[in-house]
Amino acid sequence: ARGKRNEQLPRGSSSSGFSKSSKGVQKRRETKVAKGVADALQKQGFKRVSNLQEFEKRQKSVLPVILEPNAYAVFKYGESLFLTDAACPPYKFPLTDASVTLNDEGQVVVEEPLTGSVFDLATGNPLTWCPNSGFNPVRAVFGALKKQEQPENLKTYEVRIAEDGQIWGKLP
């Protein structure tokens, strides 16, 4: 029945119940809803970080975000988003060129390309801390320098996506 109704709509009308002349009213309602969501998230301590369209523009799984004075990274894997500090804990190298993958245990992880350190994006826990084995001399040096240090977590933050595609993070 619903499919038939859509087929029978006269030209220029919409199945949403709004005619062309009432589209402005519909847009204002959507704006009010978005504003209400934004206000509610701000009251809960969330800050607007970015929007989903930025991932499409960049065509990468990592989105750098600067909210003075701090820098953050939003990671996208499938439909999941993760928000962390932008710098990798061992040497504070930026994570903007890091790779995001699913490991053998089913965890979404990020690997910092210079040191090879790997972190669980859901928890921030280090899964590999500055490995110094293999054929990469740069990683061998970084690993040797951090060999005696205790691994640090990558700082993670709660993230929400509003219906309008805005990304919000619970940041300090």
C-alpha positions in Angstrom: 0.0 0.0 0.0 2.8 2.4 0.8 4.6 1.8 -2.5 1.3 2.4 -4.4 0.8 5.7 -2.5 4.3 6.9 -3.6 3.6 6.0 -7.2 0.3 7.9 -7.2 1.8 11.2 -5.9 1.2 14.1 -8.2 4.3 15.7 -9.8 5.8 18.3 -7.4 4.5 16.8 -4.2 6.5 14.8 -1.7 5.8 11.6 0.3 6.9 13.4 3.5 3.6 15.3 3.6 5.2 18.6 2.8 4.5 20.5 -0.5 7.2 22.4 -2.2 6.0 25.6 -0.5 6.4 24.1 3.0 10.0 22.9 2.6 11.2 26.0 4.4 9.0 25.1 7.4 10.4 21.6 7.3 14.0 23.0 7.2 13.3 25.2 10.2 12.0 22.3 12.2 15.1 20.3 11.4 17.3 23.2 12.4 15.4 23.5 15.7 15.9 19.7 16.3 19.6 19.9 15.5 19.9 22.9 17.8 18.1 21.0 20.6 20.5 18.1 20.2 23.5 20.4 20.2 22.3 22.1 23.4 21.7 18.7 25.1 25.1 17.4 24.2 26.8 20.6 25.3 25.0 20.4 28.7 26.4 16.8 29.0 30.0 18.2 28.5 30.4 17.4 24.8 32.1 19.7 22.3 31.5 19.7 18.5 34.6 18.1 16.9 33.8 17.8 13.2 31.3 16.2 10.9 31.1 13.0 8.9 31.4 14.8 5.6 35.0 15.6 6.4 35.9 11.9 6.1 34.4 11.9 2.6 36.5 15.1 1.7 39.7 13.6 3.0 39.1 10.0 1.9 41.1 8.8 4.9 40.2 6.9 8.0 41.9 9.5 10.3 40.6 13.1 10.7 42.9 15.5 12.6 41.0 18.1 14.7 42.5 21.1 16.5 40.5 22.6 19.3 42.9 25.1 20.8 45.0 24.4 22.6 44.7 20.6 22.0 44.9 18.4 19.0 42.7 15.3 18.6 42.2 12.5 16.0 38.9 11.0 14.9 39.2 7.5 13.5 36.6 5.8 11.4 36.4 2.1 10.9 33.3 0.9 9.1 30.4 2.7 10.8 32.4 3.2 14.1 34.1 6.3 15.2 36.8 6.7 17.8 38.2 9.9 19.3 41.7 10.1 20.8 44.6 12.5 21.4 46.3 13.3 18.1 49.8 12.3 19.4 51.0 8.8 20.0 52.2 8.3 23.6 55.8 7.0 23.2 57.2 10.0 21.3 54.2 12.2 20.7 54.3 11.6 16.9 51.1 12.6 15.2 48.6 9.9 14.4 47.4 11.6 11.2 49.1 9.0 9.0 48.4 6.0 11.2 46.6 2.9 9.9 43.3 1.7 11.3 42.6 -2.0 11.1 40.8 -4.9 12.8 43.2 -7.2 14.5 42.9 -11.0 15.0 41.1 -10.5 18.3 38.4 -8.3 16.6 39.6 -5.1 18.1 39.8 -1.9 16.1 43.4 -0.8 16.4 45.6 2.1 15.3 49.3 1.6 14.4 51.6 4.6 14.6 53.8 4.3 11.4 57.1 5.4 12.8 57.4 3.5 16.1 55.0 0.6 15.2 53.1 1.0 18.5 49.6 -0.4 18.3 46.7 0.8 20.4 43.1 -0.5 20.9 41.0 2.4 19.8 38.1 1.5 22.1 40.2 1.5 25.3 43.4 3.2 24.4 45.4 0.2 25.8 48.8 -0.4 24.2 48.8 -3.8 22.4 52.4 -3.3 21.0 54.8 -0.8 22.5 57.7 0.4 20.4 58.7 -3.0 18.9 62.4 -3.2 18.2 62.5 -6.4 16.2 62.2 -6.8 12.5 64.0 -5.1 9.6 63.0 -1.5 10.2 66.1 0.3 11.6 64.1 3.4 12.7 61.7 1.2 14.7 64.7 -0.6 16.2 66.2 2.6 17.5 62.8 3.9 18.8 62.1 0.5 20.5 65.6 0.4 22.1 65.2 3.9 23.6 61.8 3.0 25.1 62.6 -0.6 26.1 62.8 0.1 29.9 59.7 2.4 30.0 56.3 1.4 31.1 53.8 1.5 28.2 51.2 4.4 28.3 47.6 4.3 27.2 46.5 6.4 24.3 43.9 8.9 25.7 40.4 8.1 24.4 37.2 10.2 24.6 33.6 9.4 24.3 32.2 10.2 20.9 28.6 10.8 19.6 27.2 11.3 16.2 24.2 13.6 15.8 21.5 12.8 13.2 22.8 15.7 11.1 26.3 14.1 10.9 27.9 16.3 13.5 30.6 14.6 15.5 30.7 15.4 19.2 33.4 14.4 21.8 33.4 14.6 25.6 36.6 16.5 25.9 38.4 18.2 28.9 
